[in-house]
Amino acid sequence: MKRTLIRVALLACLVSGYAFADVFHPEDPNIRGHLGKFLDDVCFNNDGITNSDNCPNPASPNEGYVFVIGSSWQGSLPGVFWCGASAVQPVSGASCFFASFGTLALCTPDNYVLVKTLLSGHYFALRAGSSCGIFDRPEAEVIFPCLSTDAFDPAVGCAPTKPTAISVEDSYIKLDTIDAPPTPNIDCNDVSHEGRMVVDSTNSKLYICTQSGWESFSADPP
């Protein structure tokens, strides 16, 4: 059994401290994501109704369903388009597949995965709980709508796509500049990030993202 008496008791305590409200997609206000009553599942519908107790709602067209059990993400009917946890920019370029049963991926606590709704094709980032077994946070801190132009990163979820920072000015190649070392666990933690370069103009260093993380090179003579 997926549900247990111990889990029900624990969830009763969690629900008492949280205010839940469906999360609507800005590209279509009828598309909504919400948590199930056991707080370990997420489903999507396109009826525009708030705070449904049914997950998924059998009375309206289902847009997807996914849950966490133990340390893994699981698919279940009616299914969902699973896009995984690899960084992608934009999300509309993600490789997604229909999943209706079984383990989809291991769950990383507090990290995000990307899914796409079945009928409307809208994207959402889902944030795992602190121990993966349940979503131990309010609904709006679990389900995040992603615009089709957003970038997705498993550590931060969805965010607006950063414009290209490299340019050519007066025959000079110009890189983006920062005033401190780049953040290691966000901007250089995936194979798709390798090759990124940025200039720390305050500390006179060039940073290049490699398989080993950020490598720095000093602009000062030895």
C-alpha positions in Angstrom: 0.0 0.0 0.0 1.2 3.4 -1.0 -0.5 5.0 2.0 0.1 4.1 5.6 -1.4 5.1 8.9 1.9 6.6 10.0 2.0 8.8 6.9 -1.6 9.9 7.3 -0.9 11.0 10.9 2.2 12.9 9.8 0.4 14.6 7.0 -2.4 15.7 9.2 0.1 17.6 11.2 1.6 19.2 8.1 -1.7 20.2 6.6 -2.7 22.0 9.8 0.2 24.4 9.4 0.0 25.1 5.7 -2.4 27.1 3.5 -2.8 25.4 0.2 -4.0 27.0 -3.1 -3.8 25.8 -6.7 -1.0 27.2 -8.8 -2.2 28.5 -12.2 -0.1 28.8 -15.3 0.3 32.4 -16.6 0.2 31.2 -20.2 -3.3 29.8 -19.7 -5.2 30.5 -16.4 -7.3 27.4 -16.8 -4.3 25.2 -16.4 -3.7 24.5 -12.7 -1.4 22.3 -10.6 -2.2 21.2 -7.1 -1.2 18.7 -4.4 -3.2 15.7 -3.5 -4.5 15.3 0.0 -1.7 13.0 1.0 0.9 15.6 0.0 3.1 13.2 -1.9 1.5 13.7 -5.3 0.9 16.5 -7.8 -1.7 16.6 -10.5 -2.8 19.1 -13.2 -6.2 19.9 -14.6 -7.5 22.5 -17.1 -10.9 23.4 -15.6 -9.7 26.6 -13.9 -11.2 25.5 -10.6 -9.3 26.3 -7.3 -8.6 24.0 -4.4 -9.9 20.7 -5.7 -9.7 17.8 -3.3 -9.4 15.3 -6.1 -6.0 14.5 -7.5 -6.4 13.8 -10.3 -9.9 15.2 -10.7 -12.0 12.6 -12.4 -14.7 15.2 -13.3 -12.4 17.3 -15.5 -9.8 16.7 -18.2 -6.6 15.5 -16.6 -3.4 17.2 -17.6 -1.0 15.0 -15.7 -0.2 13.2 -12.5 3.1 12.4 -10.7 4.1 11.5 -7.2 7.1 10.9 -4.9 7.4 7.7 -2.9 10.5 6.8 -0.8 13.4 8.2 -2.8 12.0 8.2 -6.3 9.6 10.1 -8.6 6.9 7.8 -9.9 4.4 8.0 -12.8 0.8 6.9 -12.6 -2.4 7.2 -14.6 -3.4 9.4 -16.4 0.4 10.0 -16.9 2.5 13.0 -17.5 5.1 14.2 -20.0 8.4 13.7 -18.0 11.2 16.1 -18.9 13.6 15.1 -16.2 16.2 17.0 -14.1 18.7 18.1 -16.7 19.3 21.8 -17.3 17.8 23.1 -20.5 17.3 26.5 -22.1 14.6 27.2 -23.1 12.2 24.6 -21.5 10.4 24.2 -24.9 13.6 22.5 -26.1 13.5 19.8 -23.4 13.3 16.2 -24.4 10.1 14.9 -22.7 8.4 11.5 -22.9 5.0 10.2 -21.9 5.1 8.3 -18.6 2.2 6.6 -17.0 3.7 4.0 -14.7 6.8 3.1 -12.7 9.9 4.9 -11.5 10.9 8.0 -13.5 14.0 9.1 -11.6 15.7 9.1 -8.2 14.6 12.0 -6.1 17.1 14.6 -4.9 15.9 16.4 -1.8 15.0 20.1 -2.4 15.8 19.9 -6.1 13.5 20.4 -9.1 12.3 18.3 -12.0 10.5 19.5 -15.1 7.2 18.1 -16.4 4.8 19.0 -19.3 1.1 18.8 -19.2 -0.6 16.1 -21.3 -3.2 18.1 -23.3 -2.1 21.7 -23.2 1.7 21.2 -23.3 2.5 23.7 -20.6 5.6 23.3 -18.4 5.9 23.1 -14.6 8.9 22.7 -12.3 8.2 20.6 -9.2 10.4 20.9 -6.1 11.0 17.8 -4.0 10.5 17.8 -0.3 13.4 18.0 2.2 13.4 14.2 2.5 11.6 13.3 -0.8 8.9 11.2 0.8 6.4 14.0 0.9 6.2 17.7 -0.2 6.7 19.2 3.2 6.1 22.8 2.2 3.1 24.9 1.0 1.7 24.2 -2.5 3.1 27.4 -4.1 6.6 26.3 -3.0 6.3 22.9 -4.7 4.6 23.7 -8.1 6.2 26.4 -10.3 4.8 27.3 -13.7 7.5 27.7 -16.4 7.1 30.0 -19.4 8.0 28.3 -22.7 10.9 30.7 -23.0 12.3 30.1 -19.4 15.5 28.2 -18.6 15.3 25.2 -16.3 18.0 24.2 -13.8 17.5 21.4 -11.2 19.0 23.5 -8.4 16.9 26.6 -9.0 13.8 25.6 -11.1 12.7 27.9 -13.9 13.9 31.4 -14.5 13.8 33.8 -17.5 16.4 32.9 -20.1 19.5 35.0 -19.8 20.3 36.9 -23.0 23.5 36.1 -24.8 26.3 37.8 -22.9 29.0 37.6 -25.5 29.3 40.4 -28.1 31.8 42.0 -30.5 32.5 45.7 -30.0 35.0 47.6 -32.0 36.7 44.3 -33.1 36.9 43.2 -29.4 35.2 40.1 -28.1 33.3 41.2 -25.0 32.2 38.7 -22.2 29.8 39.3 -19.4 31.3 40.7 -16.2 30.8 40.0 -12.5 32.2 41.5 -9.4 32.8 38.3 -7.4 33.5 34.6 -8.2 30.5 32.9 -9.9 28.2 30.6 -8.0 29.5 27.0 -8.3 26.3 25.0 -7.5 24.1 26.9 -9.9 25.9 28.1 -13.0 28.4 25.3 -13.5 26.9 22.1 -12.2 25.7 20.4 -15.5 27.3 19.2 -18.7 25.3 21.8 -20.6 27.1 24.6 -18.7 30.6 23.5 -19.7 32.4 26.1 -21.8 30.8 29.1 -20.1 33.2 32.0 -19.6 32.8 35.2 -17.5 35.1 37.9 -16.4 35.5 38.9 -12.7 36.5 42.5 -13.4 36.8 43.3 -9.7 39.4 40.6 -9.0 41.0 40.5 -12.5 40.1 36.9 -13.2 38.7 34.9 -16.1 36.4 32.0 -15.2 35.7 29.0 -17.5 33.3 26.3 -16.6 34.7 22.7 -17.0 33.9 19.2 -15.9 35.6 20.0 -12.6 33.6 23.2 -12.1 34.8 26.8 -12.5 38.5 27.2 -13.3 40.0 30.6 -12.8 42.8 32.4 -14.6 44.5 35.5 -13.3 44.9 38.5 -15.5 47.8 39.7 -13.4 51.4 38.8 -14.6 53.1 36.0 -12.6 
